[in-house]
Amino acid sequence: MPALSPAVRTIAFDALEPVDHSLPVALCQTTAAAASSERPPEQMLEAITVAIEALQGYVQLRSQLLEHDRYTSSADRDAAILAGDYLHAFAHASIGDLSADDAQQLELFRVFTSGSNALSRAYLEPSSGLENSGIDRYRRAESQLSESVPAVSAPDAILAGIAAELGATAVDATETVRESIRTYGYSLSRALAIASLESSSSSDESPHSIAIRVLSSRTASDIPGGPPTASPDELATGTGRELNYSEPIERELEYARTALETVYTVEQSAGAAGTLARTTETDAGSGDDSGSVTPRQTGRSPSDRPEEGRTERADPRPRERLERATRIPFDGVLVSNE
């Protein structure tokens, strides 16, 4: 950031989340692996990751300016606004630096720009951000959340949906899969934000951090600097400890799981069609069934999911990690609410 003044540069750098602690980055990388057996080129995935990092920094700065009043002096506020604008522009420029064919790059731009527009609307009017994020096709209006549940930042959830969809788009997933993946990211982020209100102490590892570890198939010791714990801001938000957050959390998780079911269904249908075509070709050439092709397993069906209590593998398949992220981070929270 050589063109920025020292004050603006410092604020911009401080707004950047470490990659290992970023839920949107973990979602992008995992959905890219889950949506296709072929991993995108490392250079492409790195450029998308950089774009997500910058956009996440922009979201953090905007939230601090509009929701938390972190910058009190006019000079600091001006510097924070400039830093946010720079990160927003840098994120778009990173997509432009992708090494991809024109059609794929255009589609990544479309996803990124659509999500950026939804973020802008969300800061002006939270319900508008939801309506224009593409999520409303899968879920009820935000206003239907229980009034007893504190409002959860829509921009963070929209950002998670953008990151998840970018990962799927990078591997040329179908539009149906991408939309479902976007809903998954949005709903999982919402559930994690609500679950953070149930953190019992500042020493607890946050549900958010646990989800990152599950998605990335890492342990707490694998994350430099240690896993994030529940922050004082998160603990202060849960002013009514007598409130029951199970219902809204489970509702968000149901949205996420339903979205995954759509991904399973689409991929299994496509796999079955491809297998039928390959088998027909083999039969025509051999005249018998000896050359039949075994369908490639693109993901686990709901009935194949790991059973409760089963020992976890060191590197579970991406589809399994997406499903586990809707369970493991919420175990203690949902039990405490029963």
C-alpha positions as CSV (number, residue, x, y, z in Angstrom):
1,M,0.0,0.0,0.0
2,P,2.8,2.5,-0.9
3,A,0.4,5.2,-2.1
4,L,-1.5,5.5,1.2
5,S,-0.6,7.8,4.0
6,P,0.9,6.2,7.1
7,A,-2.4,6.7,9.1
8,V,-4.6,5.2,6.4
9,R,-2.1,2.4,5.7
10,T,-2.1,1.4,9.4
11,I,-5.9,1.3,9.6
12,A,-6.1,-0.8,6.4
13,F,-3.5,-3.3,7.7
14,D,-5.2,-3.6,11.1
15,A,-8.5,-4.4,9.4
16,L,-7.1,-7.4,7.6
17,E,-7.9,-10.7,9.3
18,P,-5.1,-13.3,9.5
19,V,-5.8,-15.9,6.8
20,D,-5.8,-18.7,9.3
21,H,-8.5,-16.9,11.4
22,S,-10.8,-16.0,8.4
23,L,-14.1,-17.9,8.1
24,P,-14.7,-16.5,4.5
25,V,-11.3,-17.7,3.4
26,A,-11.9,-21.2,4.9
27,L,-15.3,-21.3,3.2
28,C,-13.9,-20.3,-0.2
29,Q,-11.1,-22.9,-0.1
30,T,-13.4,-25.7,1.2
31,T,-16.2,-25.1,-1.2
32,A,-13.8,-25.0,-4.1
33,A,-12.6,-28.5,-3.1
34,A,-16.1,-29.7,-2.4
35,A,-17.7,-28.6,-5.7
36,S,-15.2,-30.4,-7.9
37,S,-12.6,-33.1,-7.8
38,E,-10.3,-30.9,-9.7
39,R,-8.6,-28.2,-7.6
40,P,-8.4,-24.8,-9.3
41,P,-4.8,-23.5,-10.1
42,E,-3.0,-22.2,-7.0
43,Q,-2.5,-18.8,-8.6
44,M,-6.2,-18.4,-9.1
45,L,-7.2,-19.6,-5.6
46,E,-4.5,-17.2,-4.1
47,A,-5.9,-14.2,-6.1
48,I,-9.4,-15.0,-4.9
49,T,-8.2,-15.4,-1.4
50,V,-6.5,-12.0,-1.5
51,A,-9.7,-10.4,-2.8
52,I,-11.7,-12.0,0.0
53,E,-9.2,-10.8,2.6
54,A,-9.4,-7.2,1.3
55,L,-13.2,-7.3,1.1
56,Q,-13.4,-8.7,4.7
57,G,-11.2,-5.8,5.8
58,Y,-13.6,-3.4,4.1
59,V,-16.6,-5.0,5.9
60,Q,-14.8,-4.8,9.3
61,L,-14.0,-1.1,8.8
62,R,-17.5,-0.2,7.7
63,S,-19.0,-2.1,10.7
64,Q,-16.6,-0.2,13.0
65,L,-17.6,3.1,11.5
66,L,-21.4,2.5,11.4
67,E,-22.1,0.2,14.2
68,H,-19.4,0.5,16.9
69,D,-18.2,4.2,16.6
70,R,-14.6,3.1,17.0
71,Y,-13.2,6.2,15.3
72,T,-14.2,9.2,17.3
73,S,-12.3,12.1,15.8
74,S,-13.1,13.4,12.3
75,A,-9.5,12.8,11.2
76,D,-9.6,9.1,12.2
77,R,-13.0,8.6,10.7
78,D,-11.8,10.1,7.4
79,A,-8.7,7.9,7.4
80,A,-10.9,4.8,8.1
81,I,-13.2,5.7,5.3
82,L,-10.3,6.0,2.9
83,A,-8.8,2.7,4.1
84,G,-12.1,1.0,3.6
85,D,-12.4,2.4,0.1
86,Y,-8.9,1.3,-0.8
87,L,-9.5,-2.2,0.4
88,H,-12.8,-2.4,-1.5
89,A,-11.1,-1.3,-4.7
90,F,-8.1,-3.5,-4.1
91,A,-10.5,-6.5,-3.8
92,H,-12.0,-5.9,-7.2
93,A,-8.5,-5.3,-8.7
94,S,-7.4,-8.7,-7.4
95,I,-10.2,-10.4,-9.3
96,G,-8.9,-8.6,-12.4
97,D,-5.4,-10.1,-11.8
98,L,-6.7,-13.7,-12.1
99,S,-5.2,-16.0,-14.6
100,A,-8.4,-17.4,-16.0
101,D,-10.2,-17.5,-19.3
102,D,-12.4,-14.6,-20.2
103,A,-15.7,-16.3,-19.5
104,Q,-14.6,-17.6,-16.1
105,Q,-13.1,-14.3,-15.1
106,L,-16.3,-12.5,-16.2
107,E,-18.4,-14.9,-14.0
108,L,-16.1,-14.3,-11.0
109,F,-16.5,-10.6,-11.5
110,R,-20.2,-10.9,-11.7
111,V,-20.3,-12.9,-8.4
112,F,-18.0,-10.5,-6.7
113,T,-19.8,-7.3,-7.9
114,S,-23.2,-8.7,-7.1
115,G,-22.1,-9.5,-3.6
116,S,-20.4,-6.1,-3.2
117,N,-23.7,-4.4,-4.2
118,A,-25.5,-6.5,-1.6
119,L,-23.0,-5.4,1.0
120,S,-23.5,-1.7,0.2
121,R,-27.3,-2.1,0.4
122,A,-27.0,-3.9,3.7
123,Y,-25.2,-1.0,5.3
124,L,-27.9,1.4,4.2
125,E,-30.8,-0.9,5.1
126,P,-30.1,-4.4,6.4
127,S,-33.2,-6.0,5.0
128,S,-32.4,-4.6,1.6
129,G,-29.0,-6.4,1.7
130,L,-30.7,-9.7,2.2
131,E,-33.2,-9.2,-0.6
132,N,-30.5,-8.3,-3.1
133,S,-28.0,-11.0,-2.0
134,G,-29.8,-13.9,-3.7
135,I,-30.4,-15.5,-0.3
136,D,-34.1,-14.6,-0.2
137,R,-34.8,-17.4,-2.8
138,Y,-34.0,-20.0,-0.1
139,R,-35.1,-18.6,3.2
140,R,-37.7,-16.5,4.9
141,A,-37.3,-12.8,5.4
142,E,-34.9,-11.6,8.1
143,S,-37.7,-9.9,9.9
144,Q,-39.1,-13.3,10.9
145,L,-36.4,-13.9,13.3
146,S,-37.6,-13.9,16.9
147,E,-37.6,-10.4,18.3
148,S,-35.9,-11.7,21.5
149,V,-32.7,-12.5,19.4
150,P,-30.3,-9.6,19.1
151,A,-29.7,-8.4,15.5
152,V,-26.8,-10.2,13.8
153,S,-24.7,-8.3,11.3
154,A,-26.0,-9.0,7.8
155,P,-22.8,-7.9,6.0
156,D,-20.7,-10.6,7.7
157,A,-23.1,-13.2,6.5
158,I,-23.3,-11.8,3.0
159,L,-19.5,-11.8,2.9
160,A,-19.4,-15.5,3.9
161,G,-21.9,-16.3,1.1
162,I,-19.8,-14.4,-1.4
163,A,-16.7,-16.2,-0.4
164,A,-18.4,-19.6,-0.6
165,E,-19.8,-18.9,-4.0
166,L,-16.5,-17.7,-5.3
167,G,-14.9,-21.0,-4.4
168,A,-17.6,-22.9,-6.3
169,T,-17.3,-20.5,-9.2
170,A,-13.6,-21.0,-9.4
171,V,-14.2,-24.7,-10.3
172,D,-17.0,-24.0,-12.8
173,A,-19.8,-25.4,-10.6
174,T,-23.3,-25.2,-11.9
175,E,-25.5,-22.2,-11.1
176,T,-27.7,-24.3,-8.8
177,V,-24.7,-25.6,-6.9
178,R,-23.2,-22.1,-6.6
179,E,-26.5,-20.6,-5.3
180,S,-26.8,-23.4,-2.7
181,I,-23.2,-23.0,-1.6
182,R,-23.9,-19.2,-1.2
183,T,-26.9,-20.0,1.0
184,Y,-24.8,-22.4,3.0
185,G,-22.1,-19.8,3.7
186,Y,-24.7,-17.1,4.6
187,S,-26.7,-19.3,7.0
188,L,-23.6,-20.9,8.6
189,S,-22.2,-17.4,9.3
190,R,-25.5,-16.3,10.8
191,A,-25.7,-19.4,13.1
192,L,-22.1,-18.9,14.3
193,A,-22.8,-15.2,15.0
194,I,-25.9,-16.1,17.1
195,A,-24.0,-19.0,18.8
196,S,-21.2,-16.6,19.9
197,L,-23.8,-14.9,22.2
198,E,-23.8,-18.1,24.2
199,S,-20.0,-18.2,24.8
200,S,-19.7,-18.8,28.5
201,S,-16.4,-17.0,29.1
202,S,-13.7,-15.0,27.3
203,S,-11.4,-18.1,27.6
204,D,-13.7,-20.3,25.5
205,E,-12.7,-21.1,22.0
206,S,-15.4,-19.4,19.9
207,P,-17.8,-21.4,17.7
208,H,-16.5,-19.2,14.9
209,S,-12.9,-20.5,15.5
210,I,-14.1,-24.1,15.8
211,A,-15.9,-23.8,12.4
212,I,-12.7,-22.5,10.8
213,R,-10.8,-25.5,12.1
214,V,-13.4,-28.0,11.0
215,L,-13.6,-26.5,7.5
216,S,-9.8,-26.4,7.2
217,S,-9.3,-29.8,8.8
218,R,-6.9,-28.4,11.3
219,T,-6.4,-28.6,15.1
220,A,-6.1,-25.6,17.4
221,S,-2.3,-26.0,17.6
222,D,-2.1,-25.7,13.8
223,I,-3.3,-22.1,13.9
224,P,-0.5,-19.6,14.4
225,G,-1.1,-17.4,17.5
226,G,-3.6,-19.8,18.9
227,P,-7.4,-20.0,18.1
228,P,-9.5,-16.9,18.6
229,T,-11.6,-16.9,21.8
230,A,-14.9,-15.3,22.5
231,S,-14.2,-11.6,22.4
232,P,-15.5,-9.1,25.0
233,D,-17.7,-7.5,22.4
234,E,-19.4,-10.9,21.7
235,L,-19.9,-11.5,25.3
236,A,-21.3,-8.1,25.9
237,T,-23.8,-8.5,23.1
238,G,-25.6,-11.4,24.9
239,T,-27.2,-9.2,27.5
240,G,-30.0,-11.6,28.2
241,R,-28.5,-14.8,29.4
242,E,-31.9,-16.2,30.1
243,L,-32.8,-16.0,26.4
244,N,-32.9,-19.3,24.4
245,Y,-30.9,-19.1,21.2
246,S,-31.5,-22.7,20.1
247,E,-34.4,-22.0,17.8
248,P,-32.8,-19.3,15.6
249,I,-29.5,-21.3,15.5
250,E,-31.2,-24.5,14.5
251,R,-33.3,-22.6,11.9
252,E,-30.1,-21.2,10.3
253,L,-28.5,-24.6,10.4
254,E,-31.5,-26.1,8.7
255,Y,-31.1,-23.6,5.9
256,A,-27.4,-24.5,5.6
257,R,-28.1,-28.3,5.6
258,T,-30.9,-27.9,3.1
259,A,-28.6,-26.1,0.8
260,L,-26.1,-28.9,1.1
261,E,-28.8,-31.4,0.3
262,T,-29.3,-29.5,-3.0
263,V,-25.6,-29.8,-3.8
264,Y,-25.7,-33.6,-3.0
265,T,-28.7,-34.0,-5.2
266,V,-27.4,-32.1,-8.2
267,E,-24.0,-33.8,-8.1
268,Q,-25.4,-37.3,-7.7
269,S,-27.8,-36.7,-10.6
270,A,-24.9,-35.4,-12.8
271,G,-22.7,-38.4,-11.7
272,A,-25.5,-40.9,-12.5
273,A,-26.0,-39.4,-15.9
274,G,-22.3,-39.5,-16.7
275,T,-21.9,-43.0,-15.4
276,L,-24.8,-44.2,-17.6
277,A,-23.2,-42.6,-20.6
278,R,-19.8,-44.2,-19.9
279,T,-21.4,-47.6,-19.3
280,T,-23.3,-47.4,-22.5
281,E,-20.1,-46.6,-24.4
282,T,-18.3,-49.5,-22.7
283,D,-21.0,-52.0,-23.4
284,A,-21.1,-51.0,-27.0
285,G,-17.4,-51.6,-27.4
286,S,-17.1,-54.9,-25.4
287,G,-20.5,-56.5,-25.9
288,D,-20.7,-57.5,-22.2
289,D,-20.8,-56.0,-18.7
290,S,-17.2,-56.6,-17.8
291,G,-16.1,-53.1,-18.6
292,S,-18.8,-51.3,-16.6
293,V,-17.6,-48.1,-15.0
294,T,-17.8,-47.4,-11.3
295,P,-19.3,-44.0,-10.7
296,R,-16.9,-41.4,-9.3
297,Q,-17.9,-40.5,-5.7
298,T,-18.2,-36.7,-5.8
299,G,-19.6,-36.5,-2.3
300,R,-21.4,-38.3,0.5
301,S,-25.1,-38.6,0.4
302,P,-27.0,-37.7,3.6
303,S,-27.2,-41.4,4.4
304,D,-23.4,-41.8,4.1
305,R,-22.6,-39.0,6.6
306,P,-20.3,-39.9,9.5
307,E,-22.2,-41.3,12.5
308,E,-22.2,-39.5,15.8
309,G,-19.3,-40.6,17.9
310,R,-17.3,-42.0,15.0
311,T,-13.5,-41.2,15.1
312,E,-12.7,-38.3,12.9
313,R,-10.1,-38.8,10.1
314,A,-7.2,-36.5,9.9
315,D,-8.2,-35.1,6.6
316,P,-12.0,-35.7,6.0
317,R,-13.4,-35.0,2.6
318,P,-14.5,-31.5,1.8
319,R,-18.2,-32.4,1.7
320,E,-17.9,-34.0,5.1
321,R,-16.2,-30.9,6.5
322,L,-19.0,-28.7,5.2
323,E,-21.5,-30.9,7.0
324,R,-19.5,-31.2,10.2
325,A,-19.3,-27.4,10.3
326,T,-23.1,-27.3,10.9
327,R,-22.7,-29.6,13.9
328,I,-19.5,-29.6,15.8
329,P,-19.2,-25.8,16.6
330,F,-22.7,-25.8,18.0
331,D,-22.6,-28.9,20.2
332,G,-22.1,-27.1,23.5
333,V,-24.3,-24.2,22.6
334,L,-27.4,-26.2,21.7
335,V,-26.9,-28.6,24.6
336,S,-26.8,-25.6,27.1
337,N,-30.1,-24.3,25.7
338,E,-32.0,-27.6,26.1
